[in-house]
Amino acid sequence: MCYQHYFEKWNSTNCINGTNLIITVRYDTGARFRGSDQGVTALLDLSKKSGISANLEMRDCIISFDGGFTSVYARNIEKVLHICEAVCLEVCESVLSGHIPILISGDHSSATGTIAGIKKAKPESRLGIIWIDAHADLHSPFTSYSGHMHGMTLAASLGVDNIASVLRNPDQITLDFWHCFKHIGGMSEKIKPSDIVYVTLRDLEKQEAHLIDKYGIRNITTKELRDTEEADIGTLILEHLNDCTDIYLSFDTDSLDGAISKGTGLPVDNGILPKEAETLIGMILKDPKVICFEITELNPKLDINHATTNMVYQILEKAIAVLK
C-alpha cells in the first residue's frame, strides 16, 4: 500500500481563462546536477520581459516537504514522489478545465506527474508521447547505475521494472516507494510502448536498449531528422501516433546538440539544432491532439554566456505563440 502524502496547494495567479496556461515546477531534486530549478526562473523572466506570457494564466509550484527517504537505487525518491503527485493534480485540474498546460520544469522526473495528471483527467484516453531527448529515461531502481530519478520517468509511466536487465538489488523500502511512484494518479500502465516516439535519442544504456528493442519503440535519429524536412518528420511522428487520442510533447534541453549547447546537466553531441527544434515543435503543437507541452532540464549554472538559455527561450516563445 502506498504511503499517504500531503502538500500545500499550488499558488495561482489567474489572468484570464484562456486555452492554455504556464505551470512552473522549480525543482531539480531528481537530477544528477543541481541548478536546473534556476532554468525555470530564467525562462519565466524572459517570457515576462518579452510580454508573450502577459495574457496567460500562471501557476507556480510550492510544496512544503523537505528531506524524506532516499537510497542509492532511487535518489530522493520520496521528495520526487511528492513533487510528481502535486504536478499530477495540477495538470489534471488544468486539463479538466479545458486548458492546454505548458510546463516549465527543472528536471525530467516531474514529467511522471505530468503524464499521470493527463491520464487522471482522461483515463480512457490513449496518450501518445513525443520525447525529444538525448536519453531514453527508461531505467528503474533495478537497472539504474546512478539512481537519479530523472532517468526513470518513462519506465514509471509504462509501469515496467525491466527485471530481464536487472543490475541492482534494491531494498524493500525503495521498492515500496517505487511502487507508489509507478502508481501516481491511481494507475500503473499509463502509456503503451508503441505510443512513444523518441526524437534524437543517442545516449542509450544497454538496459534501456533492451526495452526499446523488445517493444520496438520508435526513435527519430539525428541523421533521419537531417535527411528529412522538419515538416515531413513532424508528419511522420504524428502518423505513427495516429491511433492516439491525445499527445504530450516533452522537450529536454539536452536534446540540443551538445557541441553548441552546454547549459544542461548531461549535454550530448550530435543532437538537434535550435532552429530544427523550433520548427518541429511548432509544427507538432498545431495538431489538435496536443494536450500538453513541457520544457525541462535547462541549467543556467552550466550555461556559457546564456547561449543555451536564449536557444531554449526561443523554443518556448514559439510554443506559446502557436498554442495561444
Residue pairs with C-beta under 8 A, 6 or more apart in sequence:
2 176
2 179
2 180
2 183
3 176
3 177
3 180
5 81
5 82
5 85
7 63
7 64
7 65
7 82
7 85
7 86
8 62
8 63
8 64
10 23
10 59
10 60
10 61
10 62
10 86
10 90
11 59
11 60
11 62
12 57
12 58
12 59
12 60
13 57
13 58
13 59
14 57
15 54
15 55
15 56
15 57
15 58
16 55
16 56
16 57
17 57
17 97
18 55
18 56
18 57
18 99
18 324
19 98
19 99
19 100
19 323
19 324
20 56
20 99
20 100
20 101
20 102
20 320
20 323
20 324
21 56
21 57
21 58
21 59
21 94
21 99
21 100
21 101
21 102
22 44
22 47
22 53
22 56
22 57
22 58
22 59
22 101
22 102
22 103
22 104
22 320
23 59
23 61
23 87
23 90
23 91
23 94
23 101
23 102
23 103
23 104
24 40
24 44
24 58
24 59
24 60
24 61
24 103
24 104
24 105
25 40
25 61
25 83
25 87
25 103
25 104
25 105
25 106
25 110
26 37
26 40
26 41
26 60
26 61
26 106
27 37
27 61
27 63
27 83
27 105
27 106
27 107
27 110
28 34
28 35
28 36
28 37
28 106
28 107
28 299
29 76
29 79
29 80
29 83
29 106
29 107
29 109
29 149
30 75
30 76
30 80
30 83
30 107
30 108
30 109
30 110
30 148
30 149
30 150
31 106
31 107
31 108
31 109
31 148
31 150
31 265
31 297
32 146
32 148
32 150
32 265
32 266
33 265
33 266
33 299
33 301
33 302
34 301
35 265
35 299
35 300
35 301
35 302
36 106
36 107
36 264
36 265
36 296
36 297
36 298
36 299
37 106
38 299
38 300
38 301
39 104
39 106
39 253
39 263
39 297
39 298
39 299
39 300
39 309
39 312
40 104
40 105
40 106
40 298
42 298
42 300
42 309
42 313
43 104
43 295
43 298
43 309
43 312
43 313
43 316
44 53
44 104
46 309
46 313
46 316
47 53
47 313
47 316
47 317
47 320
48 54
50 317
52 317
52 320
52 321
53 320
55 324
56 102
56 320
56 324
57 99
59 90
59 94
61 83
61 86
61 87
61 90
63 82
63 83
63 86
65 79
65 82
66 79
67 79
68 76
68 77
68 78
68 79
68 82
69 77
69 78
69 173
69 174
69 177
70 76
70 77
70 78
70 79
71 77
71 141
71 147
71 170
71 171
71 173
71 174
72 147
73 141
73 142
73 144
73 147
73 168
73 170
73 171
73 174
74 141
74 144
74 147
74 149
74 152
74 170
74 174
74 177
74 178
74 181
75 146
75 147
75 148
75 149
76 149
77 149
77 174
77 177
77 178
77 181
78 177
80 109
80 110
80 149
80 181
81 177
81 180
81 181
81 184
83 109
83 110
83 113
84 109
84 110
84 112
84 113
84 116
84 181
84 184
85 113
85 184
86 113
87 103
87 105
87 110
87 113
87 114
87 116
87 117
88 113
88 114
88 116
88 117
88 120
88 184
88 185
89 117
89 120
90 101
90 117
91 101
91 103
91 113
91 114
91 116
91 117
91 118
91 120
91 121
91 292
92 117
92 118
92 120
92 121
92 185
93 121
94 101
94 117
95 101
95 117
95 118
95 121
95 122
95 291
95 292
96 121
100 290
100 291
100 292
100 293
100 323
101 292
101 293
102 292
102 293
102 294
102 295
102 316
102 319
102 320
102 323
103 110
103 111
103 114
103 292
103 293
103 294
103 295
103 296
104 294
104 295
104 296
104 316
105 111
105 114
105 294
105 295
105 296
106 296
106 297
107 149
107 150
107 265
107 296
107 297
108 133
108 137
108 150
108 153
108 250
108 252
108 296
108 297
109 148
109 149
109 150
109 152
109 153
110 296
111 153
111 157
111 250
111 294
111 296
112 152
112 153
112 156
112 157
112 181
112 184
113 184
114 248
114 250
114 292
114 294
115 127
115 129
115 153
115 157
115 190
115 191
115 248
116 157
116 184
116 185
116 187
116 190
117 185
118 125
118 127
118 246
118 248
118 291
118 292
119 125
119 127
119 185
119 187
119 190
119 191
120 185
120 186
122 245
122 246
122 291
123 187
125 245
125 246
126 192
126 195
126 243
126 244
126 245
126 246
127 190
127 191
127 195
127 244
127 245
127 246
127 247
127 248
127 291
128 195
128 196
128 197
128 241
128 244
128 246
128 247
128 248
128 289
129 154
129 157
129 191
129 195
129 196
129 197
129 247
129 248
129 250
130 197
130 199
130 237
130 241
130 247
130 248
130 249
130 250
130 284
131 137
131 154
131 196
131 197
131 198
131 199
131 201
131 250
131 252
132 198
132 199
132 200
132 249
132 250
132 251
132 252
132 255
132 272
132 277
132 280
132 281
133 198
133 199
133 200
133 201
133 250
133 251
133 252
133 254
133 255
134 200
134 201
134 202
134 203
134 252
134 254
134 255
134 258
134 266
134 267
134 268
134 271
135 151
135 201
135 203
135 204
135 252
135 254
135 266
135 268
136 154
136 198
136 201
136 204
136 205
136 208
136 209
136 211
136 212
137 150
137 151
137 152
137 153
137 154
137 155
138 151
138 152
138 154
138 155
138 158
138 160
138 162
138 207
138 208
138 211
138 212
139 151
139 152
139 155
139 162
139 205
139 207
139 208
140 152
140 155
140 156
140 160
140 161
140 162
140 178
141 147
141 152
141 168
141 170
141 174
141 175
141 178
142 161
142 162
142 163
142 165
142 166
142 167
142 168
142 169
142 170
143 162
143 165
143 166
143 167
143 168
143 205
143 207
143 208
144 151
144 152
144 167
144 168
145 167
145 205
150 297
152 181
154 191
154 196
155 161
155 162
155 211
156 178
156 181
156 182
156 184
157 190
157 191
158 189
158 190
158 191
158 192
158 193
159 182
159 188
159 189
159 190
160 211
161 178
162 207
162 210
162 211
164 210
164 214
165 206
165 207
165 210
165 211
167 207
170 178
182 188
193 211
193 215
193 216
193 217
194 215
194 216
194 217
195 241
195 243
195 244
196 217
196 218
197 218
197 219
197 220
197 237
197 240
197 241
198 217
198 218
198 219
198 220
199 219
199 220
199 225
199 237
199 255
199 272
199 280
200 220
200 221
200 222
200 225
200 255
200 271
200 272
201 219
201 221
202 221
202 222
202 268
202 270
202 271
203 266
203 268
204 212
211 217
212 219
218 240
220 233
220 236
220 237
222 270
222 271
222 272
224 233
225 233
225 272
225 276
225 280
228 236
230 276
230 279
230 280
230 283
231 279
231 283
233 280
234 280
234 283
234 284
237 284
238 247
238 284
238 287
238 289
241 247
241 289
244 289
245 289
246 289
246 290
246 291
247 284
247 287
247 289
247 290
247 291
248 290
248 291
248 292
248 293
248 294
249 281
249 284
249 285
249 290
249 292
249 293
249 294
250 293
250 294
250 296
251 277
251 281
251 293
251 294
251 295
251 296
251 315
252 264
252 296
252 297
253 261
253 263
253 264
253 295
253 296
253 297
253 298
253 299
253 308
253 312
254 261
254 264
254 265
254 266
254 267
254 268
254 271
254 297
255 271
255 272
255 277
256 264
256 267
256 271
256 272
256 273
256 274
256 277
256 308
256 311
256 312
257 269
257 270
257 271
257 272
257 273
258 267
258 268
258 269
258 270
258 271
259 269
259 270
260 273
260 274
260 307
261 267
261 271
261 274
261 307
261 308
261 311
262 302
262 303
262 304
262 307
262 308
263 298
263 299
263 300
263 302
263 303
263 304
263 306
263 307
263 308
263 309
263 312
264 297
264 298
264 299
264 302
264 308
265 297
265 299
265 302
272 280
274 311
274 314
274 315
277 315
278 314
278 315
278 318
281 293
281 315
281 318
281 319
282 318
282 319
282 322
284 290
285 293
285 319
285 322
285 323
286 322
290 323
293 319
293 323
295 312
295 315
295 316
295 319
298 308
298 309
298 312
300 306
300 309
303 309
